[in-house]
Amino acid sequence: MSNSMLLSQILLSRIRRRRRQEAQDRRRRYFAYFRRRRYETANVMILLLSMCDSRERVPRSIWALPKSVHWWNNIVLATWDDQMWLENFRMTKATFRYLLKELKPHISKKDTNFRKATPPDQRLAITLWRLAANIAYSTLADLFEVGISSVCLITLTVTAAINSVFRKRLTLPTGERLQECIQRFEDKGFPQAVAAIGCCHIPVKTPRKQEYINIKGFSSMILQAVVDSFGQFIDVSVGCPGSMDEAAVFRNSEMSRMMKDDSLFNLPPKVIEATSIPVLVLGGEAYPLMPTLMKPYSVNGTLTGAQKVFNRRLSSCHSTVYRAFEHLKGRWNILHNMQDNQVTKVPSIVLACCILQNLVESRGDPFLDEWSGEDGFPVPHGPAQDDAGSGANASSIRNALTLHFIDNALGEK
C-alpha cells in the first residue's frame, strides 16, 4: 500500500513539472510572436512613410497666444518724448537705455520650444511702470501682451537684478564726496554733519501677525534710511513691523552697531570750542544721543535760547531725510500701497526703489511738481529718548556745537 502511494506521488510530481514546462514554453512563444509582429509593423510603417510624397513640415503649434509689439516699438520707443517717459516711467529715455545696458545680461531670457521670451527692454519697462505708477498686473499684462503671472515674476526678477547690479549706488560716502556732503551741511549752519536718519511707513498687505498694525490702524513695514546732505540714500534698512517706533527700529539696525563702533566714516574729528567733534549723523527726538548721532534738545522742559538755536539748525538739516522720502514716494507710487505684494517681497522692492531714486537723481532727471503731495503715512515717532544715559562725551559734543552756534549766530534768537 505504501509503495503504491509513493508511486502515485512520483507520477503527480512529474505531471506538474511537465505542465509548468509547457506553460513556460507557451509564454515564450507568445512574447516571441508579439515581438515579431511589432518588428514587422515598424518595418511596414517605415516603408509607407518612405513612399509618401515629401511635403513641407507643419510647424509645431504653441499654446501661448501671439504677442503684439506694435505699441511698444512703434509708439513708445518711436514717438514718446522725455516728458512722456518721465510721466510714465519716472525717468528720461536716456536713463532707461543706461539701465537696460547694465541690466540686459542679467534679465535676458532664452526662447523655448513653446514660446518666445519677453525681450529685456520690455521686461525692464514692465518693472519700471509697475514701480512708478503702481499699475495693476492685469493692466500691464494687456499693455505688453504677456500673462498676469509673467508680469508678477518679471517684476520680482528685475528688481532683484537692480539690487544686485546697482547695490554700489547705496553706500556711505568717502573721500571727496564725503567732504562735499559735510560742506553742504556746514553751508546750512551745521558743521561736521554728513547725513540725516529717519523712518517712514510702507503700507503692506495685512499679515496674520498683529505686530504689523501701526498706530494709525493699518498694516505697514518701516523703512529706515540714512540720507546724505544731497538727498541721496546711503543706507537703507527695511523689514521692521509697523508697530515699532524709530528708537526700536534703530536699535535693531546695522547702522546702530556701526555708530557704536565708530566705524561709519574714516575721517579725523574737527576741534570746535576746544572739543573734538567727529563726523555726525543727525536724528530726531526719538533717537538716542551718541557721539556720532546728534539729536535736538528735548522740548519737554524749558529750553534756553542757545538750545533753541541748536534745535532750529539741526531741524533745518534733518529735514533732508523727509524731503528724500517725499521724492522717493512721489516718484515711485508703489510705495504708497503694496497690497498686491507678499510681505516677504516688500524689502526687495523698497530697496530697488531707493537705488533707482539715487540713480535718476544723480543723472539729473527732473522731479515734477505734480508728484509731490501729502505723504499720508507719517513717520512712526516714538517717545523722546532720555539723554541722561547718553554719556558725557555725547553731551559735551552737543554743548560745544550749541556754544559754537551762539558764537556764530547771525541774528538768531
C-alpha positions in Angstrom: 0.0 0.0 0.0 2.8 2.4 0.8 4.6 1.5 -2.5 1.5 2.5 -4.5 1.2 5.8 -2.7 4.8 6.6 -3.3 4.4 5.7 -7.0 1.4 8.0 -7.4 3.2 10.9 -5.8 6.1 10.5 -8.2 3.7 10.4 -11.1 1.9 13.5 -9.9 5.2 15.4 -9.4 6.3 14.6 -13.0 2.9 15.7 -14.3 3.1 19.1 -12.5 6.7 19.6 -13.7 5.7 18.9 -17.3 2.7 21.3 -17.1 5.0 24.1 -15.7 7.4 23.5 -18.6 4.6 23.6 -21.1 3.3 26.9 -19.6 6.7 28.5 -19.8 7.0 27.4 -23.5 3.7 28.9 -24.3 4.7 32.2 -22.7 8.0 32.3 -24.7 6.2 31.6 -27.9 3.6 34.3 -27.0 6.1 37.1 -26.4 8.2 36.0 -29.4 5.1 36.3 -31.6 4.4 39.8 -30.4 8.0 40.9 -30.8 7.9 39.6 -34.3 4.6 41.5 -35.1 5.9 44.8 -33.6 9.1 44.5 -35.7 7.1 43.7 -38.9 4.6 46.6 -38.2 7.5 49.0 -37.7 9.1 48.0 -41.0 5.7 48.4 -42.8 5.3 52.0 -41.3 8.8 52.9 -42.4 8.1 51.7 -45.8 4.8 53.6 -46.1 6.4 56.8 -44.9 9.3 56.5 -47.3 6.7 56.0 -50.2 4.8 59.2 -49.2 5.5 62.4 -51.1 7.9 64.8 -49.3 6.0 67.8 -48.1 6.9 70.9 -46.0 6.7 70.2 -42.3 3.9 72.0 -40.4 5.5 74.0 -37.6 4.5 72.9 -34.1 1.8 74.9 -32.7 2.4 76.6 -29.3 -0.1 77.1 -26.5 0.8 80.8 -25.9 -1.1 83.4 -27.8 0.8 85.6 -30.4 2.2 88.8 -29.0 1.9 92.2 -30.5 4.9 94.6 -30.2 3.4 97.4 -32.3 2.5 99.6 -29.3 5.9 99.2 -27.7 8.1 99.5 -30.8 6.1 102.0 -32.9 4.6 104.2 -30.3 6.6 104.2 -27.0 10.1 103.8 -28.5 9.4 105.8 -31.7 7.2 108.7 -30.6 7.4 109.3 -26.9 9.5 112.3 -25.8 11.3 112.8 -22.4 8.2 114.3 -20.9 6.1 111.2 -21.6 8.9 109.0 -20.4 9.0 111.0 -17.1 5.3 110.8 -16.6 5.1 107.1 -17.2 8.5 105.6 -16.2 9.7 108.4 -13.9 13.0 108.7 -15.9 14.2 110.0 -19.2 14.7 107.7 -22.2 18.5 108.1 -21.8 18.4 106.8 -18.3 16.2 103.9 -19.4 18.7 103.0 -22.0 21.5 103.2 -19.5 19.6 100.9 -17.1 18.9 98.5 -20.0 22.6 98.4 -21.0 23.7 97.5 -17.5 20.9 95.0 -16.7 20.5 93.3 -20.1 22.9 90.4 -19.3 21.1 89.7 -16.1 17.4 89.9 -17.2 17.6 88.4 -20.7 15.8 85.0 -21.2 16.2 82.4 -23.9 13.4 81.3 -26.3 11.9 77.8 -25.7 10.1 75.4 -28.0 6.8 76.6 -26.5 7.1 80.4 -26.6 9.4 83.3 -27.3 10.9 85.0 -24.3 9.8 88.6 -23.4 12.6 90.9 -24.6 14.8 92.6 -21.9 13.7 96.1 -22.8 10.0 95.1 -22.3 10.9 93.3 -19.0 12.5 96.5 -17.7 9.7 98.7 -18.9 7.1 96.4 -17.2 9.0 96.7 -13.9 9.6 100.4 -14.0 5.9 101.1 -14.9 4.8 98.9 -12.0 7.1 100.7 -9.6 6.3 104.2 -10.9 2.6 104.1 -11.3 1.6 101.0 -9.2 -0.5 99.8 -12.2 -2.4 96.6 -11.7 -0.8 93.4 -13.0 -3.8 92.8 -15.4 -3.3 96.2 -17.0 0.4 95.7 -17.6 -0.4 92.3 -19.0 -2.8 93.8 -21.5 -0.3 96.6 -22.5 2.6 94.3 -23.1 0.7 91.2 -24.2 2.0 88.9 -21.5 0.4 86.8 -18.8 -0.6 88.2 -15.4 1.7 85.7 -13.7 4.5 86.7 -16.0 4.2 90.4 -15.0 4.5 89.4 -11.4 7.5 87.2 -12.0 9.2 89.7 -14.2 8.8 92.5 -11.6 10.4 90.3 -8.9 13.3 89.1 -11.1 14.1 92.6 -12.5 14.0 94.3 -9.0 16.4 91.6 -7.8 18.7 92.3 -10.7 18.6 96.0 -9.9 19.5 95.3 -6.3 22.4 93.1 -7.3 23.9 95.3 -10.1 23.4 98.7 -8.6 23.9 98.0 -4.9 27.0 100.2 -5.1 24.7 103.1 -5.6 23.6 102.7 -2.0 26.8 103.2 0.0 28.4 105.5 2.5 30.3 108.5 1.0 34.1 108.5 1.1 36.9 110.8 0.0 35.9 113.9 -1.9 32.2 113.0 -1.8 32.3 112.9 2.0 33.9 116.3 2.1 31.3 117.7 -0.2 28.5 116.3 2.0 30.0 117.9 5.1 30.5 121.2 3.4 26.9 121.3 2.2 25.5 120.9 5.7 28.1 123.4 7.0 26.8 125.9 4.5 23.4 125.5 6.1 24.9 126.2 9.5 25.7 122.7 11.0 29.4 121.7 10.9 30.7 118.1 10.8 27.3 116.7 9.8 27.2 114.4 6.8 23.7 112.7 6.8 20.3 112.6 8.4 18.4 109.5 9.6 14.7 108.9 9.8 11.8 106.5 9.2 8.6 106.2 7.2 5.7 103.7 6.8 5.3 101.4 3.8 1.7 100.1 3.6 1.7 96.3 3.1 -0.8 93.5 2.8 -2.3 92.7 6.2 -0.3 89.6 7.5 -1.5 87.3 10.3 0.9 88.9 12.8 -0.8 91.8 14.6 2.6 93.5 15.1 2.4 95.0 11.6 -0.6 97.1 12.6 0.7 100.6 13.3 -0.7 103.4 15.5 -2.8 104.6 12.6 -4.6 101.2 12.4 -3.2 99.9 9.0 -0.6 97.3 8.2 2.8 98.6 7.4 6.5 97.9 7.3 9.0 100.5 8.4 11.8 102.0 6.1 14.7 103.5 8.0 17.0 105.5 5.8 20.2 107.5 6.1 20.3 110.3 3.6 23.3 112.5 2.9 23.2 116.3 2.5 22.5 115.9 -1.2 19.4 113.8 -0.6 21.0 110.5 -1.7 20.2 107.3 0.2 23.4 106.0 1.7 21.9 103.3 4.0 18.6 101.6 4.0 17.0 99.2 6.5 13.5 97.8 5.8 11.6 95.0 7.3 10.6 96.0 10.9 6.8 95.8 11.6 4.8 99.0 11.7 4.1 98.8 15.4 7.7 99.7 16.2 8.9 103.3 16.8 12.0 105.0 15.5 14.2 104.1 18.5 13.3 100.4 18.4 14.0 100.3 14.6 17.3 102.0 15.1 18.4 99.6 17.9 17.7 96.7 15.5 19.6 98.1 12.6 23.2 97.6 11.4 23.6 101.4 11.4 23.2 101.4 15.2 26.1 98.9 15.6 28.3 100.9 13.2 27.7 104.1 15.2 28.5 102.4 18.5 31.8 101.0 17.0 32.5 104.5 15.4 33.1 102.7 12.1 30.9 104.9 9.8 33.3 107.4 8.3 37.1 107.3 8.1 37.7 111.0 8.7 39.5 112.7 11.6 37.5 114.8 14.0 37.4 118.6 14.0 38.1 120.7 17.0 35.2 123.1 17.8 35.1 125.1 21.0 38.0 123.1 22.4 36.0 119.8 21.8 36.8 117.1 19.3 33.8 116.7 17.1 33.6 113.6 14.9 31.6 113.2 11.7 27.9 113.3 12.7 24.6 111.9 11.6 21.5 113.9 12.6 18.4 112.3 14.1 15.1 113.2 15.7 14.0 113.3 19.3 13.2 109.6 19.3 16.8 108.7 18.6 19.5 108.2 21.3 22.1 110.9 21.8 25.5 109.4 20.8 28.9 110.9 20.0 28.2 110.3 16.3 24.5 110.9 16.4 23.1 114.3 17.3 19.5 114.9 18.3 17.6 118.0 19.4 17.2 119.1 23.0 14.0 117.7 24.4 11.2 120.2 24.3 9.6 118.7 27.4 11.4 121.1 29.6 12.2 124.8 29.3 14.8 125.4 26.6 17.3 128.2 26.7 17.8 130.5 23.7 21.0 128.7 22.8 19.3 125.3 22.9 16.5 126.7 20.6 19.1 127.8 18.1 20.7 124.4 18.1 17.3 122.7 17.6 16.5 125.0 14.7 19.8 124.4 13.0 19.6 120.7 13.4 15.9 120.6 12.3 16.8 122.6 9.2 19.4 120.0 8.1 17.5 116.9 9.4 14.5 117.8 7.2 16.7 116.5 4.3 15.6 112.9 5.1 11.9 113.8 4.9 12.3 115.6 1.6 14.1 112.5 0.3 11.1 110.4 1.5 8.8 112.8 -0.3 10.7 112.5 -3.5 11.0 108.7 -3.2 7.3 108.1 -2.7 6.4 110.8 -5.2 8.4 109.2 -8.0 7.7 105.5 -7.1 4.0 105.3 -6.3 4.1 101.6 -5.5 5.4 102.6 -2.1 2.0 104.2 -1.3 0.2 100.9 -1.5 1.8 97.4 -1.7 -1.3 95.4 -1.1 -0.6 93.3 -4.1 2.8 92.1 -2.9 3.6 89.5 -0.3 5.2 90.9 2.9 8.3 88.8 2.2 8.8 90.5 -1.2 8.4 94.1 0.1 12.0 94.7 1.3 13.5 93.8 -2.1 11.0 96.2 -3.9 11.6 99.0 -1.5 15.4 98.6 -1.8 15.1 98.7 -5.6 13.1 102.0 -5.4 15.8 103.6 -3.2 18.5 102.5 -5.6 16.6 103.8 -8.6 15.9 107.1 -6.8 19.7 107.6 -6.3 20.4 106.7 -9.9 17.8 109.1 -11.6 18.7 111.9 -9.2 22.4 111.5 -9.8 21.8 111.6 -13.6 19.8 114.8 -13.2 16.3 113.5 -14.2 13.8 116.1 -13.0 11.3 115.6 -10.2 7.9 117.0 -11.4 5.9 119.2 -9.0 2.8 117.2 -9.7 4.4 114.2 -8.0 4.6 116.0 -4.7 1.8 115.6 -2.2 0.9 114.7 1.4 2.6 111.5 2.4 -0.4 110.1 4.3 1.9 107.6 6.1 3.6 109.6 8.9 6.9 108.8 10.4 6.5 106.5 13.4 7.7 108.8 16.1 8.3 107.3 19.5 8.7 108.9 22.8 11.7 111.3 23.2 14.7 109.4 24.4 16.1 110.4 27.8 19.6 111.9 27.3 20.7 111.2 30.9 22.3 107.9 29.9 23.9 109.2 26.7 27.3 109.7 28.3 29.4 112.8 28.9 31.2 112.7 25.6 27.9 112.9 23.5 26.6 115.7 25.7 29.8 117.6 25.6 29.8 117.4 21.8 26.3 118.8 21.6 27.1 121.5 24.2 30.2 122.5 22.2 28.1 122.8 19.0 25.5 124.8 20.9 28.1 127.3 22.1 29.6 127.4 18.6 26.2 128.3 17.1 25.8 131.1 19.6 29.2 132.5 18.9 28.5 132.4 15.2 24.8 133.3 15.4 23.6 135.7 12.7 20.6 137.4 14.3 19.2 134.1 15.7 17.3 134.1 18.9 
